[in-house]
Amino acid sequence: MDKRFWVVVPAAGSARRMGAAVPKQYLPLAGRTVIEWSLAPFLAHARTVAIVVVLAEQDQRWPQIAIAGDAKIATAIGGAERMDSVLAGLRALQDRAAPDDWVLVHDAARPCLSAGDLDRLLNELSNDDVGGLLAAPVVDTLKRADDGGRVLQTVPREKLWRALTPQMFRRDLLQRALQSAQAKGLAVTDEAQAIEALGLQPKLVAGDSDNVKITLPEDLPRAERILISRSAT
């Protein structure tokens, strides 16, 4: 029988780089909010046990969206940094998920995860000793800039990947990795980096580059085009 999994979605961030009046996960996108699209593949998957959405303490918008009452979804209160919020989500699972259960961490503002990519991640990592993440190979030529905005050097792109989400690790391992990073004052930007800091090597699972994260204003229309195109096919 396929092992079931849990999901943690950190959603306590703001919309600073978007310049929006509301957090980016609540922006309208193709008839839903961004976070509703981000949660949809997990809500639809038969192997999802439960999802913990980690919210800002003063979040007034979450209760207003349609999926807030879904039986598969629980909430927790996050912290100032992504790492704090993911840890809050993991603590919310401590009495429910076994130490070796899989936990998938997914960005609240990454609305274009496909069912195929989710299944590929689950299948490729099902028996992995460490876990891993969806990622896309870098295809553009990379330039390193100097302080004046001029090219300092061209960076070889071979073996370089863009980290995506979900990122998938055992509950106990991920919690230990994040607590260790927190104790050391490491500013990790994703869960894999915390695992790496323990001396482990997460597996890269090739994912679709359309799995975009809403970070800048131009990301929203791109995501809408992707979602509308999928609906049409």
N, C-alpha and C positions, 0 to 999 in steps of 0.2 A: 504493500500500500504506500502511495506517495506521502511523504512527510508534509504536514501542514506547516504554515508559517504565520508569523505575526508581523505587523507593520507599524513603524513609528514615523510620523510626519511632523517635523518641526515647522510650526506656523506662527512663531512669535515675533518674526522680524517686521521691519517697517518698509516703507517704499522710498527710501532716500534717493536712490539712483534713478528711480522711475519718475520722480517729481510729481507723484500722484497724491491726491487728497486722502486716499484710503490705502491700506496695505495692499501690495500687488496681488496677493492671493485672493482678494475679494473683487478685483477688477472684472467687469463683464467681458465674456469671451464666447462668441458663437452660441449665444442663448443661455449660457450658464456662467457661474463664476469660475475663475481660474482654478481654485482649489477643488471644485466639484469635478472638473476634468481630471485633475491630478489624482483624485481618489478613485475615480471610476474603474480603472483596470483591476484594482484590488477588491473593490466591492463586488465586481462581477466574477472574480476568480473563486472556484469551488474550494481551493486549498487555503484560503485566507481564514484564519481563526478570528482575529479581531484587529482593529486599527486604533492606535492611540494618536489623536491629533493634539499637538502641544501648542497651547495658545498663550498669547500675552495676557497678563493679569487683568488688564482693563478692556479686553476684547468684548465689544458689544455687537459685533456683526455676525459671529459664528452662529448664535441661536436663531438668526433670521434666515439662514439658508436651508433649502429643502432637506438636505441629507443629514442635518445636525441630529435628527432623531433616529437615524438608522441604528438598528440593534447591534450591528457589528462595530460601531464606533464609540469609543470612550474618549475622554479629554483629560489633559493634565495642564498644569501651569508651567510655562517655560522660564528661561532666564535671559540674561543679557546677550549671551553668545549662543551660536548654533550648538556647540558642545554641551552647554548647560541644558538646553532644551531636549536634546537627544537623551541625555542622562535622565532627565525628568520622565521622559517617555519609557525608558527602560525600567526605572524604579516603579512605574505604574504597572509594569508587567511582572514584577518579581514574584508575586503570589499566584500568578496564573501560568506563566511560561516556564518550562523546565530550563535548567542552565544550558543544555545543549540544543534547545530549540532554535530554529533560524529566525532572525529578525531582519526585516528589510527596512532600510531607512530611505525615504523618498522625499524630495523637495516639494513643498506645498505649491511652489510656483513653476513646476515642470509638468505642464498639462498634456504633453503629446506622447507619453509612454504608450507603446503599442502592446497588445496582448502577446504578439509573437516574441517581442524582446523580453517581456516578463517571463514567458515560458522558457526561453533560451537560458536566461539567467538561472532559473530554478533547476533546470535539467543539468546544466554544466557544473553547477556547484553542489549538487545534491549530496555527493560523497566526498567533497573537498575537505581537507584537514583545516584549512584557514578560512575560506570564504573569498569573496571578491566583489566585483562591481561591473556594471555596464560601462563601457568606454568606447570612444570613437577614435580611430587613427587620425593623427594630424595630417592634413593633405595640403595645406597652404605653406608657402615659403615663409619662414620665421625670421624676423629681424630684431636684434637687440639694439635699443636706442641709447644715446648718450644723454647727458643732462640738457643739451640744447635741442633735442628732438631730431638729431641726425643719426643715420645708421652707424652703429659701432661695429656690428658684425652680423653675418648671416648665421643663424643657428641651424645645425643639421636637424632635420625632422624625423630621420629614421628612428624607429622604436619609441617615438613620442605619441602619447595618447591624451585625449581630452576626457577627464573623468566625468561621468554622468551619474544619474541615480535611476533605480535603486542601487544601494550598496548592501550586501548580504553577509551577515556574520552570525555566529552563535551568540545567544544572549549574554552568557557569562563572559565570554572572551571580549565582546564589544564593550561591556560595562567596565571590565577591568582596564581595557586599553584607554578608554576615555577618562576614567578616574586617575590613571597614571599620568596621562597628558595634562590633566587639570592640576594635579599636584606638582608637576614640574614646571607649570606655567607655559606649556607649549601652546601656541596659537594654531591649532589644527583647523583646516578649512573643510575637511571631509572626514568621514569615519575611517576610510582606508589609511589616511595619514596617521591616525592614532594607532592602528594595527601595525603599521610599518615601524612606528617608534618602539614597538616591543621586539623588533628584530624579525618580524614575519613578513611574508610576501603574498599579498592578496592577488588573486587571479583576475586578469582582465578578460572580460567577456564582450566580444564585439557587439555593439549596439548601433541603432540607427541614429545618424546625425540629426534627424528631425526631432529627436527627443530634446527639445530646446528648453532652456530655463528663461523665464520672464525676468529680465534684469534691467533692460533699457526700453524706452518707449517703442522703438522699432521692432522689438521682439513680439509685441502683442499682435500686430497684423500678420506677421510671419506665422505665428502659431495658429491664428484663425484660418489662414490659407491651408495649412496642413490638415487641420481638423475638418474643414469643409471638403477638402479633396478626398479624405478618407471616407467621409459620409457618402460622397457621390459614388464611390467604388464599392 
